[in-house]
Amino acid sequence: MKILLHGHRPPSPEMGKVGAVLGPALVEAGHELVTSEADADAMIDFTAPAAVIPNVLRALTAGVPCVVGTTGWDIVEVDDVARAARLPVFVAPNFAIGAVLMMRFAAEASHHLDAAEIIELHHATKLDAPSGTAKATAAAMDGDVPIHSVRLPGLVAHQEVILASPGQTLTIRHDTTSREAFVPGVLLALSKLEGLPPGVTVGLENLL
């Protein structure tokens, strides 16, 4: 498959942290990186909230389906355009399969314990807080779950869900120690992209 990868140089002006890992991994998996929508079979975006919507709209106008890992943006405008173009846009707040399982386990545990809080920790350059993963986790759980955000150098992406009832606590934690963790999820999304319905589909759990 020919892939236009935003967040990788080229086509982006700067090499992103995810793009630097994902680009070689896509090539190793048998895909080809291209630099324009005209040559692409699919577009992948790991950029920033201000860049992602123009990138996706440009791809949809060119008839190119999309996989998006950028968080902190509103999908509504893109969803309408994708439905009109009859093209899929797959969005995931986290492409690490372990993180998706952590979210699933936390949702199940919240049915059985009285209260919970989420602590999410990311690298200092992450622009959005709380993270998309933390917000999605809280939305899937019972009750009003507070989220605490930490941004520090040296971190990659980490999340801890602490659940409690009288006399007991349960901690569910996922740690991304390398952005290589995102590669299997992105490859899975590419393999499933053609079969997705028009419009935006959110969450890697829908592909597992």
Summary of the structure (lengths in Angstrom):
residues: 208
radius of gyration: 17.4
end to end distance: 21.3
largest distance: 60.3
contacts: 684
relative contact order: 0.18
helix: 39%
strand: 26%
